């Protein structure tokens, strides 16, 4: 497997993990801490605002880590 493909896969894995993180935090906050989100604004913020931002950050960090580890 080439180095570029590994970096690309790490970026995709970081995107998925970064998108899932705010959703998991929102679910835990509303379920276990008893927060009420009647209009769904918190869920939309977690999915459409925090999700993409965290996904890009996590994907970039994962790609940089894999690039540094696979460097010669």
C-alpha positions as CSV (number, residue, x, y, z in Angstrom):
1,X,0.0,0.0,0.0
2,X,1.5,3.3,-1.0
3,X,2.2,6.1,1.5
4,X,-0.2,8.5,-0.1
5,X,-3.0,6.0,0.1
6,X,-2.3,5.4,3.8
7,X,-2.4,9.2,4.4
8,X,-5.7,9.4,2.5
9,X,-7.2,6.5,4.5
10,X,-6.1,8.1,7.8
11,X,-7.8,11.4,6.7
12,X,-11.0,9.6,5.9
13,X,-10.9,7.8,9.3
14,X,-10.3,11.1,11.0
15,X,-13.3,12.6,9.2
16,X,-15.6,9.8,10.4
17,X,-14.3,10.0,13.9
18,X,-14.4,13.8,14.0
19,X,-18.0,13.9,12.7
20,X,-19.1,11.3,15.3
21,X,-17.5,13.0,18.3
22,X,-20.0,16.0,18.6
23,X,-22.9,13.7,18.0
24,X,-21.8,11.3,20.8
25,X,-21.3,14.3,23.2
26,X,-24.7,15.7,22.3
27,X,-26.3,12.3,22.9
28,X,-24.6,11.8,26.2
29,X,-25.5,15.4,27.3
30,X,-29.2,15.1,26.5
31,X,-29.6,11.5,27.7
32,X,-27.6,11.3,30.9
33,X,-27.5,14.9,32.1
34,X,-31.1,15.6,31.4
35,X,-30.7,18.5,29.0
36,X,-33.8,19.3,27.0
37,X,-33.6,20.3,23.4
38,X,-37.2,20.9,22.4
39,X,-36.6,22.7,19.1
40,X,-33.7,20.6,17.9
41,X,-31.3,23.5,17.6
42,X,-28.6,21.8,19.7
43,X,-28.8,18.7,17.5
44,X,-28.6,20.8,14.3
45,X,-25.6,22.7,15.8
46,X,-23.8,19.5,16.7
47,X,-24.4,17.9,13.3
48,X,-24.1,20.8,10.9
49,X,-21.6,23.2,12.7
50,X,-19.5,21.3,15.2
51,X,-19.4,18.0,13.2
52,X,-17.8,19.3,10.1
53,X,-15.3,21.5,12.0
54,X,-14.3,18.6,14.3
55,X,-14.1,16.3,11.2
56,X,-11.7,18.5,9.3
57,X,-9.5,19.0,12.4
58,X,-9.4,15.3,13.3
59,X,-8.9,14.3,9.6
60,X,-6.0,16.7,9.2
61,X,-4.4,15.7,12.5
62,X,-4.7,12.0,11.6
63,X,-3.2,12.6,8.1
64,X,-0.3,14.5,9.6
65,X,0.4,11.8,12.2
66,X,0.4,9.1,9.5
67,X,2.5,11.2,7.2
68,X,5.1,11.7,9.9
69,X,5.2,8.0,10.9
70,X,5.5,6.8,7.3
71,X,8.3,9.3,6.4
72,X,11.6,7.8,5.5
